[in-house]
């Protein structure tokens, strides 16, 4: 699963699981989680890669881009969550 090679791409998908978000909302949530600034070129590059690989889809609402997971993106997040559960266990 190539999308897992990047923690940023993985975390974008996790944030989109179950809800769509505007690009700036995603970036702010990531920066809050990482407790540091995410460079715009890195952030938008991750979104473009996720879109080109079919994990997220973008729609334009007014002046803002709104992102949501595709079925493939959702499946990969669920597989990742299952793997985490296996490794961490109860």
Order of alpha helices (4+ residues) and beta strands (2+ residues): alpha-beta-alpha-alpha-beta-beta-alpha
